[in-house]
Amino acid sequence: MHSPESRTAATLQPEKLEQVYRAWDDAIEEGDISRLVDLYAPDAEIESPLIYEFTEWKTGLLRGRDAFRPLYEEVARRQSKVVRPRHHDNYVIKGRSIIWEYSRLSTQGEQSEFVESWDFNADYQIERHRVYWGWSRITALAQKGFSRSAR
């Protein structure tokens, strides 16, 4: 992984970060796993409770594009059974990062609440993808048997 010092935030253009943000959303909606995974740097990492929930991994961290494919294949498989919020225009871009939130209450009613953030490398590839869940998602995970003692 590149260190934050290996590139300057000023070299990244917000418009290009937004293009990746939109391309990711399109790829996941279309189930195009190859296109989705290619948006990440080869040595990228994803940190998300979905890793624990949707894969055999007993951790919330995956490293490298090859490790992401099974996760996103499962997301695509399950996607038809859930309403997934699309990316929206309420995000913040600062330097090499973009962050956005999905509130529990939306105009369509209640939804899963979470916050996501990405850090980019100098080639506009996602280098770090982090997902943080709100209380309702954590409760659902606990009901599926996740606990600290199970680790």
Helices and strands as residue ranges (DSSP letters): G 4-6, G 9-11, H 14-30, H 33-37, E 40-47, H 49-54, E 61-63, H 65-79, E 91-94, E 97-102, E 105-106, E 109-110, E 114-120, E 126-133, H 135-143, G 148-150
